[in-house]
Amino acid sequence: MHELQAAEPKGTWWRDIWRRQISVKPIPVLLILLVIASGGVTLWLYFHYHQPDQRTSPSVARAAVSAASDGTVALLSYSPDSLDKDFAAARSHLSGDFLSYYDQFTQQIVAPAAKQKALKTSAHVMRAAVQELHPDSAVVLLFVDQSTTSKDNPDPSMAASSVLVNLALVDGKWLITKFTPV
């Protein structure tokens, strides 16, 4: 035996020590890797599926319905005596292209007609339901009753309508981005 060891080249003694000290069994290593992989999959499933579900909980749906209802009432209710205040209140519920459209529409059409004919409108949301709900957007269906009076017709005229309201979550607040009568 001494002859074989003497024949080995110098510098291989560290390989022998390494082999003796580390005798890794493949099954425990595979089990450890499997536990780590399953933990990673569990974390991925939590962040990918469970967390978005928490952001679309019933309380989030109620907040979206409330924002759509409040915004719709603000959009459809105004008086010739307080147009600027009413339009400013409505604008606080809007975002995006719809905000730009609303500004233009109210200044060019609604304000002149409201002042000329002394139009006063009041809206009330009768029923509301979430049609779609995502972590950062929602679509709410609203059933609205609106009464309108004018100097030509002081008796209120009633109108019932339904509206699809698209909302976006902007800085933690649901804002109307689209308003579609249906």
DRENKOLKOL-654873 format. One record per residue (C-alpha): residue in three letters; y, x, z. Coordinates in steps of 0.001 Angstrom, whole numbers, padded with zeros to 6 digits, always signed. Each point is the difference from the previous one (the first is absolute). Layout:
BEGIN
ALAYXZ
...
END
This chain:
BEGIN
MET+000000+000000+000000
HIS+002333+002817+000718
GLU-000488+001208-003501
LEU+001135-003327-001500
GLN+003038-000151+002196
ALA+000880+003534-000840
ALA-000257-000804-003696
GLU+002487-002855+000231
PRO+003508+000902-001037
LYS+002572+000397+002704
GLY+002322-002954+000688
THR-002617-002774-000051
TRP-000430-000134+003760
TRP+002872-002555+000228
ARG-001899-002388-002308
ASP-002963+000056+002352
ILE+002210-000736+003013
TRP+001707-002823-001895
ARG-003341-001572-000947
ARG-001312+000214+003547
GLN+003117-001419+001673
ILE+000589-002857-002439
SER-003113-001957-000614
VAL+001492-003311-001120
LYS-002291-002928-000466
PRO+000962-002099-003047
ILE-000624-003436+001584
PRO+002589+000272+002829
VAL+002557+001345-002487
LEU-000653-002915-002346
LEU+000312-002471+002872
ILE+003323+001494+001071
LEU+001289-000141-003590
LEU-001185-003607-000277
VAL+001847-000962+003206
ILE+003185+001681-001247
ALA-000280-001708-003407
SER-000614-003427+001558
GLY+003014+000499+002273
GLY+002108+000834-003040
VAL-001211-003097-001838
THR+000725-002122+003076
LEU+003564+001327+000194
TRP+000522-000581-003722
LEU-001262-003600+000286
TYR+002272-000628+002980
PHE+003139+001262-001696
HIS-000825-001421-003429
TYR-001277-003465+000919
HIS+000564-000847+003644
GLN+003626+001083+000435
PRO+001283-001953-003041
ASP-001785-003066+001404
GLN+001932+000439+003235
ARG+003218+000085-002014
THR-000944-003372-001534
SER-000886-001744+003242
PRO+000890-003621+000828
SER+003154+001167+001789
VAL+001108+001823-003166
ALA-000690-003162-002016
ARG+002108-002032+002443
ALA+002832+002524-000309
ALA-000135-000230-003807
VAL+000028-003827+000095
SER+002903+000042+002445
ALA+001990+002424-002161
ALA-000696-002027-003156
SER+000990-003242+001740
ASP+003179+001401+001536
GLY+000980+001659-003266
THR-000623-003144-002031
VAL+002101-002121+002348
ALA+002787+002599-000223
LEU-000226+000090-003815
LEU+000086-003757-000479
SER+002487-000995+002711
TYR+003729+000416-000525
SER+003289-001792+000447
PRO+003277+000374-001930
ASP+001793+000732+003290
SER-002178+003005+000831
LEU-001289+001343-003323
ASP+000642+003677+000725
LYS-001718-000197+003380
ASP-002913-002026-001435
PHE-000511+002380-002932
ALA+000178+003031+002305
ALA-002628-001568+002258
ALA-002228-000618-003015
ARG+000483+003555-001312
SER-001285+001395+003297
HIS-003413-001485-000884
LEU-000158+001479-003527
SER-000946+003283-001625
GLY-000406+001680-003364
ASP+000796-001624-003327
PHE+000074-003452+001547
LEU+002916+001036+002209
SER+001961+001093-003089
TYR-000902-003218-001817
TYR+000997-002118+003011
ASP+003392+001718+000309
GLN+000748-000603-003670
PHE-001322-003590+000013
THR+001927-001059+003098
GLN+003277+001556-001149
GLN-000132-001335-003566
ILE-001669-003397+000422
VAL-000531-001230+003557
ALA+003351+000917+001582
PRO+002193-001574-002713
ALA-002130-003178-000079
ALA-000123-000248+003804
LYS+003780+000339+000269
GLN+000825-002293-002916
LYS-002401-002806+000934
ALA-000024+000628+003775
LEU-003790+000483-000094
LYS-001719+000287+003320
THR-003736+000655+000119
SER-002382+000221+002884
ALA-003632+001083-000298
HIS-002934-000406+002372
VAL-003439+001541-000409
MET-002583-002703+000619
ARG-003179+002062-000452
ALA-000833+003598-000803
ALA-003128+001992-000720
VAL-000792+003588-000877
GLN-001424+000301-003497
GLU-000392+003809-000012
LEU+000409+002538+002769
HIS-000021+003772-000335
PRO+001248+002662+002423
ASP+003334+000323-001831
SER+000329-003243-001992
ALA-000710-003708+000239
VAL+000239-003207-001997
VAL+000758-003181+001937
LEU-000101-003573-001312
LEU+002696-002215+001506
PHE+000535-003750-000194
VAL+003716-000656+000342
ASP+002137-003101+000499
GLN+003607+000413-001074
SER+002890-002403+000421
THR+003179+000281-002046
THR+003362-001718+000390
SER+003124+000295-002118
LYS+003452-001568-000195
ASP-001264-002196-002864
ASN-003138-001020+001923
PRO+000542+000155+003783
ASP-003394-001604+000679
PRO-002661+002702+000295
SER-002354+000308-002935
MET-003392+001306+001019
ALA-002230+002289-002034
ALA-003433+001342+000847
SER-001264+003157-001630
SER-002492+002789+000391
VAL+000834+003665-000344
LEU-001989+003222-000215
VAL+001822+002694+001933
ASN-000935+003641-000567
LEU+000786+002289+002918
ALA+000057+003752+000489
LEU-000088+001827+003300
VAL+003168+002125-000009
ASP+000736+002144+003062
GLY-002194-002242+002144
LYS+001627-003251-001183
TRP-001421-002550-002463
LEU+002535-000556-002807
ILE-000136-002380-002974
THR-000455+001770-003341
LYS-000803-003006-002181
PHE+000612-003741+000299
THR-001959-002200-002404
PRO+000125-003811+000044
VAL-003408-001475-000832
END
